[in-house]
């Protein structure tokens, strides 16, 4: 017997995750804008210690990676919401089997069942 998913609950989870990702992206962008304006206010980085420059570079790369991860998660959330609208939410994109509720509870934007996800990731 196929499981009955509480679509309303999953939609709420997805919407909350969507808002969280949007906030994270806005926060990162605001921080980068502030850092850029501070950097431009200095005439030259000639006096900067190389370790300071390295730290700033690391922070920018970290922010870029966090923003990219948030953007990818946002895309997955939006795709899950579209699947909900088309009636295919909770079905594995590869084998078509139902994704277990426990997996959707942990990752509501999951598109693959555990077996297919393991096959995709490989050994």
DSSP file (Angstrom, degrees, kcal/mol; ACC not computed):
  #  RESIDUE AA STRUCTURE BP1 BP2  ACC     N-H-->O    O-->H-N    N-H-->O    O-->H-N    TCO  KAPPA ALPHA  PHI   PSI    X-CA   Y-CA   Z-CA
    1    1 A X              0   0    0      0, 0.0     2,-0.1     0, 0.0     0, 0.0   0.000 360.0 360.0 360.0 132.4    0.0    0.0    0.0
    2    2 A X        -     0   0    0      1,-0.1     2,-0.1     0, 0.0     0, 0.0  -0.404 360.0-110.7 -72.1 144.9    1.4    3.4   -1.0
    3    3 A X        -     0   0    0     -2,-0.1     2,-0.6     1,-0.1    -1,-0.1  -0.435  22.0-130.2 -73.8 149.8    2.1    5.9    1.7
    4    4 A X        -     0   0    0     -2,-0.1     2,-0.3     2,-0.0    -1,-0.1  -0.910  23.3-148.3-101.9 116.1   -0.1    9.0    2.0
    5    5 A X        -     0   0    0     -2,-0.6     2,-1.5     1,-0.1     3,-0.2  -0.626  15.6-127.6 -86.9 142.3    2.0   12.2    2.2
    6    6 A X     >  -     0   0    0     -2,-0.3     4,-2.1     1,-0.2     3,-0.3  -0.683  32.1-179.3 -84.1  85.1    0.9   15.2    4.2
    7    7 A X  H  > S+     0   0    0     -2,-1.5     4,-2.8     1,-0.2     5,-0.2   0.830  75.7  58.0 -61.0 -34.5    1.4   17.6    1.3
    8    8 A X  H  > S+     0   0    0      2,-0.2     4,-2.1     1,-0.2    -1,-0.2   0.931 108.4  46.1 -61.6 -44.8    0.3   20.6    3.3
    9    9 A X  H  > S+     0   0    0     -3,-0.3     4,-2.3     2,-0.2    -2,-0.2   0.911 114.0  47.8 -64.3 -43.2    3.0   19.9    5.9
   10   10 A X  H  X S+     0   0    0     -4,-2.1     4,-2.7     2,-0.2    -2,-0.2   0.886 109.4  53.4 -67.1 -37.3    5.7   19.4    3.3
   11   11 A X  H  X S+     0   0    0     -4,-2.8     4,-2.8     2,-0.2    -1,-0.2   0.923 109.5  48.9 -61.6 -43.4    4.6   22.6    1.4
   12   12 A X  H  X S+     0   0    0     -4,-2.1     4,-2.4     2,-0.2    -2,-0.2   0.917 111.2  49.5 -61.9 -43.1    5.0   24.5    4.7
   13   13 A X  H  X S+     0   0    0     -4,-2.3     4,-2.3     1,-0.2    -2,-0.2   0.923 113.0  47.1 -60.9 -44.1    8.5   23.0    5.2
   14   14 A X  H  X S+     0   0    0     -4,-2.7     4,-2.6     2,-0.2    -2,-0.2   0.905 111.2  50.5 -65.8 -42.2    9.5   23.9    1.7
   15   15 A X  H  X S+     0   0    0     -4,-2.8     4,-2.3     2,-0.2    -1,-0.2   0.897 111.1  49.1 -63.9 -40.0    8.2   27.4    2.0
   16   16 A X  H  X S+     0   0    0     -4,-2.4     4,-2.3     2,-0.2    -2,-0.2   0.916 112.4  47.7 -64.8 -42.6   10.1   27.9    5.3
   17   17 A X  H  X S+     0   0    0     -4,-2.3     4,-2.5     2,-0.2    -2,-0.2   0.897 110.1  53.4 -65.0 -39.1   13.3   26.5    3.7
   18   18 A X  H  X S+     0   0    0     -4,-2.6     4,-2.3     1,-0.2    -2,-0.2   0.934 110.6  45.8 -60.0 -47.2   12.7   28.8    0.7
   19   19 A X  H  X S+     0   0    0     -4,-2.3     4,-2.4     1,-0.2    -1,-0.2   0.880 111.6  52.9 -64.1 -38.2   12.4   31.9    2.9
   20   20 A X  H  X S+     0   0    0     -4,-2.3     4,-2.3     2,-0.2    -2,-0.2   0.907 110.3  47.2 -64.2 -42.1   15.5   30.8    4.9
   21   21 A X  H  X S+     0   0    0     -4,-2.5     4,-2.5     2,-0.2    -2,-0.2   0.901 111.2  51.0 -67.0 -40.8   17.6   30.4    1.7
   22   22 A X  H  X S+     0   0    0     -4,-2.3     4,-2.4     2,-0.2    -2,-0.2   0.909 111.3  48.4 -62.7 -41.5   16.4   33.8    0.5
   23   23 A X  H  X S+     0   0    0     -4,-2.4     4,-2.7     2,-0.2    -2,-0.2   0.914 110.8  51.2 -62.9 -42.5   17.4   35.5    3.8
   24   24 A X  H  X S+     0   0    0     -4,-2.3     4,-2.4     2,-0.2    -2,-0.2   0.920 111.0  47.6 -62.4 -43.5   20.8   33.8    3.7
   25   25 A X  H  X S+     0   0    0     -4,-2.5     4,-2.7     1,-0.2    -1,-0.2   0.927 113.0  48.4 -63.6 -44.7   21.4   35.0    0.2
   26   26 A X  H  X S+     0   0    0     -4,-2.4     4,-2.6     2,-0.2    -2,-0.2   0.903 111.7  50.0 -62.1 -41.2   20.4   38.6    1.1
   27   27 A X  H  X S+     0   0    0     -4,-2.7     4,-2.2     2,-0.2    -2,-0.2   0.922 112.7  46.0 -64.2 -44.7   22.6   38.5    4.2
   28   28 A X  H  X S+     0   0    0     -4,-2.4     4,-2.4     2,-0.2    -2,-0.2   0.935 113.8  48.9 -63.7 -46.1   25.6   37.3    2.3
   29   29 A X  H  X S+     0   0    0     -4,-2.7     4,-2.3     1,-0.2    -2,-0.2   0.903 111.2  49.9 -61.5 -41.5   25.0   39.9   -0.5
   30   30 A X  H  X S+     0   0    0     -4,-2.6     4,-2.1     1,-0.2    -1,-0.2   0.898 111.1  49.5 -64.4 -40.3   24.6   42.7    2.1
   31   31 A X  H  X S+     0   0    0     -4,-2.2     4,-2.5     2,-0.2    -2,-0.2   0.887 111.0  49.2 -65.1 -39.2   27.8   41.7    3.8
   32   32 A X  H  X S+     0   0    0     -4,-2.4     4,-2.6     2,-0.2    -2,-0.2   0.892 109.6  51.7 -68.1 -38.7   29.7   41.6    0.5
   33   33 A X  H  X S+     0   0    0     -4,-2.3     4,-2.2     2,-0.2    -2,-0.2   0.910 111.9  46.8 -62.6 -41.6   28.4   45.0   -0.4
   34   34 A X  H  X S+     0   0    0     -4,-2.1     4,-2.2     2,-0.2    -2,-0.2   0.922 112.8  48.5 -66.5 -44.3   29.6   46.4    2.9
   35   35 A X  H  X S+     0   0    0     -4,-2.5     4,-2.5     1,-0.2    -2,-0.2   0.894 111.0  51.5 -62.8 -39.7   33.0   44.8    2.6
   36   36 A X  H  X S+     0   0    0     -4,-2.6     4,-2.6     2,-0.2    -1,-0.2   0.920 109.8  48.1 -64.7 -43.8   33.4   46.1   -1.0
   37   37 A X  H  X S+     0   0    0     -4,-2.2     4,-1.2     1,-0.2    -1,-0.2   0.883 112.6  49.5 -66.1 -35.9   32.5   49.7    0.1
   38   38 A X  H  X S+     0   0    0     -4,-2.2     4,-0.6     2,-0.2    -2,-0.2   0.897 111.6  49.3 -66.6 -39.7   35.0   49.4    3.0
   39   39 A X  H >< S+     0   0    0     -4,-2.5     3,-0.9     1,-0.2    -2,-0.2   0.904 110.8  49.5 -65.5 -41.0   37.7   48.0    0.6
   40   40 A X  H 3< S+     0   0    0     -4,-2.6    -1,-0.2     1,-0.2    -2,-0.2   0.751 100.1  65.8 -71.0 -22.9   37.1   50.8   -1.9
   41   41 A X  H 3< S+     0   0    0     -4,-1.2     2,-0.4    -5,-0.2    -1,-0.2   0.727  87.4  81.9 -73.0 -19.4   37.3   53.5    0.8
   42   42 A X  S << S-     0   0    0     -3,-0.9     3,-0.1    -4,-0.6     0, 0.0  -0.706  76.5-143.5 -85.8 137.6   41.0   52.6    1.4
   43   43 A X  S    S-     0   0    0     -2,-0.4     2,-0.3     1,-0.2    -1,-0.1   0.909  76.3  -4.3 -66.4 -43.0   43.3   54.2   -1.1
   44   44 A X        -     0   0    0     -3,-0.1     3,-0.4     1,-0.0    -1,-0.2  -0.990  48.4-139.5-151.1 152.2   45.7   51.3   -1.4
   45   45 A X  S >  S+     0   0    0     -2,-0.3     3,-0.9     1,-0.2     8,-0.1   0.175  75.2 109.9 -97.6  18.2   46.3   47.9    0.1
   46   46 A X  T 3  S+     0   0    0      1,-0.3    -1,-0.2     3,-0.0     0, 0.0   0.875  79.8  46.0 -57.7 -39.4   50.0   48.6    0.1
   47   47 A X  T 3  S+     0   0    0     -3,-0.4    -1,-0.3     2,-0.1    -2,-0.1   0.593  89.0 111.8 -81.3 -10.7   50.0   48.8    3.9
   48   48 A X  S <  S-     0   0    0     -3,-0.9     2,-0.2     1,-0.1    -3,-0.1  -0.391  72.2-121.8 -67.5 137.8   47.9   45.7    4.3
   49   49 A X    >>  -     0   0    0      1,-0.1     4,-1.9    -2,-0.1     3,-0.8  -0.553  21.8-120.1 -73.1 142.1   49.7   42.7    5.8
   50   50 A X  H 3> S+     0   0    0      1,-0.3     4,-2.4    -2,-0.2     5,-0.2   0.833 114.6  56.7 -54.9 -32.9   49.7   39.7    3.5
   51   51 A X  H 3> S+     0   0    0      2,-0.2     4,-2.3     1,-0.2    -1,-0.3   0.870 105.0  51.8 -67.7 -34.7   47.8   37.7    6.2
   52   52 A X  H <> S+     0   0    0     -3,-0.8     4,-2.4     2,-0.2    -2,-0.2   0.913 110.5  47.8 -65.5 -42.0   45.1   40.3    6.2
   53   53 A X  H  X S+     0   0    0     -4,-1.9     4,-2.5     2,-0.2    -2,-0.2   0.912 111.8  50.1 -64.3 -42.2   44.7   40.1    2.5
   54   54 A X  H  X S+     0   0    0     -4,-2.4     4,-2.6     2,-0.2    -2,-0.2   0.896 110.0  50.6 -63.5 -40.8   44.6   36.3    2.7
   55   55 A X  H  X S+     0   0    0     -4,-2.3     4,-2.6     2,-0.2    -1,-0.2   0.923 111.0  48.1 -63.4 -44.2   41.9   36.4    5.4
   56   56 A X  H  X S+     0   0    0     -4,-2.4     4,-2.2     2,-0.2    -2,-0.2   0.908 111.9  49.8 -63.2 -41.3   39.8   38.7    3.3
   57   57 A X  H  X S+     0   0    0     -4,-2.5     4,-2.3     2,-0.2    -2,-0.2   0.919 110.8  49.8 -62.7 -43.7   40.2   36.5    0.3
   58   58 A X  H  X S+     0   0    0     -4,-2.6     4,-2.7     1,-0.2    -2,-0.2   0.930 110.4  50.0 -60.2 -46.0   39.3   33.4    2.4
   59   59 A X  H  X S+     0   0    0     -4,-2.6     4,-2.5     1,-0.2    -1,-0.2   0.890 110.7  49.5 -62.5 -40.1   36.1   35.2    3.7
   60   60 A X  H  X S+     0   0    0     -4,-2.2     4,-2.3     2,-0.2    -1,-0.2   0.914 112.6  47.1 -65.4 -42.0   35.0   36.2    0.2
   61   61 A X  H  X S+     0   0    0     -4,-2.3     4,-2.4     2,-0.2    -2,-0.2   0.892 111.7  51.1 -66.8 -38.9   35.5   32.7   -1.1
   62   62 A X  H  X S+     0   0    0     -4,-2.7     4,-2.6     2,-0.2    -2,-0.2   0.937 111.3  47.6 -62.6 -46.1   33.6   31.3    1.9
   63   63 A X  H  X S+     0   0    0     -4,-2.5     4,-2.7     1,-0.2    -2,-0.2   0.895 110.6  52.3 -61.2 -40.4   30.7   33.7    1.3
   64   64 A X  H  X S+     0   0    0     -4,-2.3     4,-2.4     2,-0.2    -1,-0.2   0.921 111.3  46.6 -61.8 -43.5   30.7   32.8   -2.4
   65   65 A X  H  X S+     0   0    0     -4,-2.4     4,-2.4     2,-0.2    -2,-0.2   0.909 113.0  48.8 -66.0 -42.3   30.5   29.1   -1.6
   66   66 A X  H  X S+     0   0    0     -4,-2.6     4,-2.4     2,-0.2    -2,-0.2   0.901 112.3  49.1 -63.7 -40.3   27.7   29.7    1.0
   67   67 A X  H  X S+     0   0    0     -4,-2.7     4,-2.6     2,-0.2    -2,-0.2   0.921 111.1  49.4 -64.9 -43.7   25.8   31.8   -1.5
   68   68 A X  H  X S+     0   0    0     -4,-2.4     4,-2.4     2,-0.2    -2,-0.2   0.908 111.5  49.2 -62.5 -42.7   26.2   29.2   -4.2
   69   69 A X  H  X S+     0   0    0     -4,-2.4     4,-2.4     2,-0.2    -1,-0.2   0.914 112.0  48.4 -62.8 -43.2   25.0   26.4   -1.9
   70   70 A X  H  X S+     0   0    0     -4,-2.4     4,-2.5     2,-0.2    -2,-0.2   0.896 111.4  50.6 -64.0 -39.9   22.0   28.5   -0.8
   71   71 A X  H  X S+     0   0    0     -4,-2.6     4,-2.2     2,-0.2    -2,-0.2   0.909 111.1  48.1 -64.6 -42.3   21.1   29.2   -4.5
   72   72 A X  H  X S+     0   0    0     -4,-2.4     4,-2.0     2,-0.2    -2,-0.2   0.908 112.3  48.9 -65.4 -41.6   21.3   25.5   -5.4
   73   73 A X  H  X S+     0   0    0     -4,-2.4     4,-2.6     1,-0.2    -2,-0.2   0.911 109.4  53.0 -63.6 -41.5   19.1   24.6   -2.4
   74   74 A X  H  X S+     0   0    0     -4,-2.5     4,-2.6     1,-0.2    -2,-0.2   0.905 107.9  50.8 -59.5 -42.6   16.6   27.3   -3.4
   75   75 A X  H  X S+     0   0    0     -4,-2.2     4,-2.1     2,-0.2    -1,-0.2   0.900 111.2  48.4 -61.9 -41.2   16.5   25.8   -6.9
   76   76 A X  H  X S+     0   0    0     -4,-2.0     4,-2.2     2,-0.2    -2,-0.2   0.893 111.2  50.0 -67.0 -39.9   15.8   22.4   -5.5
   77   77 A X  H  X S+     0   0    0     -4,-2.6     4,-2.3     2,-0.2    -2,-0.2   0.935 111.1  48.9 -63.0 -46.3   13.1   23.8   -3.2
   78   78 A X  H  X S+     0   0    0     -4,-2.6     4,-2.1     1,-0.2    -2,-0.2   0.885 110.5  51.2 -61.7 -38.6   11.4   25.6   -6.1
   79   79 A X  H  X S+     0   0    0     -4,-2.1     4,-2.3     2,-0.2    -1,-0.2   0.900 109.1  50.7 -64.9 -40.3   11.6   22.3   -8.1
   80   80 A X  H  X S+     0   0    0     -4,-2.2     4,-2.0     2,-0.2    -2,-0.2   0.896 109.2  50.9 -64.5 -40.0    9.9   20.4   -5.3
   81   81 A X  H  X S+     0   0    0     -4,-2.3     4,-1.9     2,-0.2    -1,-0.2   0.890 109.9  50.0 -64.9 -38.4    7.2   23.0   -5.1
   82   82 A X  H  X S+     0   0    0     -4,-2.1     4,-1.6     2,-0.2    -2,-0.2   0.904 108.6  52.7 -64.7 -40.4    6.6   22.7   -8.9
   83   83 A X  H  X>S+     0   0    0     -4,-2.3     5,-2.5     1,-0.2     6,-1.1   0.873 106.9  53.5 -62.1 -36.0    6.4   18.9   -8.5
   84   84 A X  H ><5S+     0   0    0     -4,-2.0     3,-0.7     4,-0.2    -1,-0.2   0.918 107.8  50.3 -62.4 -42.8    3.8   19.4   -5.8
   85   85 A X  H 3<5S+     0   0    0     -4,-1.9    -1,-0.2     1,-0.2    -2,-0.2   0.802 113.8  44.7 -66.6 -29.5    1.8   21.5   -8.2
   86   86 A X  H 3<5S-     0   0    0     -4,-1.6    -1,-0.2    -5,-0.1    -2,-0.2   0.469 114.8-113.6 -94.7  -2.4    2.0   18.8  -10.9
   87   87 A X  T <<5S+     0   0    0     -4,-0.7    -3,-0.2    -3,-0.7    -4,-0.1   0.667  90.4 105.0  82.9  16.3    1.2   16.0   -8.6
   88   88 A X    > < +     0   0    0     -5,-2.5     3,-1.5    -6,-0.2    -4,-0.2   0.308  40.7 129.5-111.0   8.1    4.6   14.3   -8.8
   89   89 A X  T 3  S+     0   0    0     -6,-1.1     3,-0.1     1,-0.2    22,-0.1  -0.394  71.5  25.5 -65.0 137.4    6.0   15.3   -5.4
   90   90 A X  T 3  S+     0   0    0     20,-0.3     9,-3.6     1,-0.3     2,-0.4   0.488  94.8 115.3  88.6   3.6    7.4   12.4   -3.4
   91   91 A X  B <  S-A   98   0A   0     -3,-1.5    -1,-0.3     7,-0.2     7,-0.2  -0.907  72.7-111.1-108.4 136.0    8.2   10.3   -6.5
   92   92 A X     >  -     0   0    0      5,-3.2     4,-1.1    -2,-0.4    20,-0.3  -0.399  17.1-140.9 -63.7 132.4   11.8    9.4   -7.4
   93   93 A X  T  4 S+     0   0    0     18,-3.1    -1,-0.1     2,-0.1    19,-0.1   0.727  97.6  37.9 -66.7 -22.3   12.9   11.1  -10.6
   94   94 A X  T  4 S+     0   0    0     17,-0.3    -1,-0.1     3,-0.1    18,-0.1   0.915 131.7  16.8 -95.4 -57.5   14.8    8.0  -11.7
   95   95 A X  T  4 S-     0   0    0      2,-0.1    -2,-0.1    18,-0.0     3,-0.1   0.634  89.0-129.9 -97.4 -14.0   12.7    4.9  -10.8
   96   96 A X     <  +     0   0    0     -4,-1.1    -3,-0.1     1,-0.3     3,-0.1   0.442  60.3 137.2  81.0  -1.4    9.3    6.5  -10.1
   97   97 A X        -     0   0    0     -6,-0.1    -5,-3.2     1,-0.1    -1,-0.3  -0.341  65.1 -88.5 -74.8 160.9    9.0    4.8   -6.8
   98   98 A X  B     -A   91   0A   0     -7,-0.2     2,-0.5    -3,-0.1    -7,-0.2  -0.497  36.4-128.4 -70.1 132.9    7.6    6.7   -3.8
   99   99 A X        -     0   0    0     -9,-3.6     5,-0.1    -2,-0.2    14,-0.1  -0.717  36.7-105.5 -79.4 128.4   10.3    8.4   -1.7
  100  100 A X    >>  -     0   0    0     -2,-0.5     4,-1.9     1,-0.1     3,-0.6  -0.207  19.8-123.8 -58.3 144.3    9.8    7.4    1.9
  101  101 A X  H 3> S+     0   0    0      1,-0.2     4,-2.6     2,-0.2     5,-0.2   0.850 110.6  60.8 -57.4 -36.7    8.3   10.0    4.3
  102  102 A X  H 3> S+     0   0    0      1,-0.2     4,-1.6     2,-0.2    -1,-0.2   0.890 105.3  47.4 -59.7 -39.5   11.3    9.7    6.6
  103  103 A X  H <> S+     0   0    0     -3,-0.6     4,-3.1     2,-0.2    -1,-0.2   0.915 113.1  48.1 -67.2 -42.7   13.6   10.9    3.7
  104  104 A X  H  < S+     0   0    0     -4,-1.9    -2,-0.2     1,-0.2    -1,-0.2   0.823 107.3  56.8 -68.6 -30.2   11.2   13.7    2.9
  105  105 A X  H  < S+     0   0    0     -4,-2.6     3,-0.3    -5,-0.2    -1,-0.2   0.902 115.2  37.8 -63.5 -39.6   11.1   14.7    6.5
  106  106 A X  H  < S+     0   0    0     -4,-1.6     2,-0.3     1,-0.3    -2,-0.2   0.892 138.1  15.4 -78.1 -42.0   14.9   15.0    6.5
  107  107 A X    ><  -     0   0    0     -4,-3.1     3,-2.4    -5,-0.1    -1,-0.3  -0.764  67.1-176.1-135.3  85.4   15.2   16.6    3.0
  108  108 A X  T 3  S+     0   0    0     -3,-0.3   -18,-0.1    -2,-0.3    -4,-0.1   0.668  84.9  54.9 -63.0 -14.9   11.8   17.8    1.8
  109  109 A X  T 3  S+     0   0    0    -20,-0.1    -1,-0.3    -5,-0.0     2,-0.1   0.193  77.2 135.4-101.0  16.3   13.3   18.7   -1.6
  110  110 A X    <   -     0   0    0     -3,-2.4   -20,-0.3    -7,-0.1   -11,-0.1  -0.397  30.9-177.4 -63.3 139.0   14.7   15.2   -2.2
  111  111 A X        +     0   0    0      2,-0.1   -18,-3.1    -2,-0.1     2,-0.4   0.424  61.8  59.7-116.5  -4.6   14.0   14.0   -5.7
  112  112 A X  S    S-     0   0    0    -20,-0.3    -1,-0.1   -19,-0.1   -20,-0.1  -0.951  79.2-120.0-127.2 145.9   15.5   10.6   -5.5
  113  113 A X     >  -     0   0    0     -2,-0.4     4,-2.6     1,-0.1     5,-0.2  -0.294  42.7 -98.5 -70.8 169.3   14.8    7.6   -3.3
  114  114 A X  H  > S+     0   0    0      1,-0.2     4,-2.4     2,-0.2     5,-0.2   0.901 122.3  50.1 -59.8 -43.5   17.7    6.4   -1.1
  115  115 A X  H  > S+     0   0    0      1,-0.2     4,-2.2     2,-0.2    -1,-0.2   0.944 113.5  43.8 -62.9 -48.7   18.7    3.6   -3.5
  116  116 A X  H  > S+     0   0    0      1,-0.2     4,-2.3     2,-0.2    -1,-0.2   0.880 112.3  53.6 -65.7 -36.9   18.8    5.8   -6.6
  117  117 A X  H  X S+     0   0    0     -4,-2.6     4,-2.4     2,-0.2    -1,-0.2   0.917 109.9  48.1 -61.7 -42.8   20.6    8.5   -4.6
  118  118 A X  H  X S+     0   0    0     -4,-2.4     4,-1.9    -5,-0.2    -2,-0.2   0.891 110.8  51.3 -64.7 -39.3   23.2    6.0   -3.6
  119  119 A X  H  < S+     0   0    0     -4,-2.2    -2,-0.2     2,-0.2    -1,-0.2   0.897 111.4  47.6 -63.7 -39.9   23.5    4.8   -7.2
  120  120 A X  H  < S+     0   0    0     -4,-2.3    -2,-0.2     1,-0.2    -1,-0.2   0.905 113.9  46.3 -67.3 -43.0   24.0    8.4   -8.4
  121  121 A X  H  < S-     0   0    0     -4,-2.4    -1,-0.2    -5,-0.2    -2,-0.2   0.783 100.4-156.7 -72.5 -27.1   26.7    9.1   -5.8
  122  122 A X     <        0   0    0     -4,-1.9    -1,-0.1     1,-0.2    -2,-0.1  -0.101 360.0 360.0  76.0-179.3   28.5    5.9   -6.4
  123  123 A X              0   0    0     -4,-0.1    -1,-0.2     0, 0.0    -4,-0.1   0.478 360.0 360.0 -68.8 360.0   30.8    4.0   -4.0
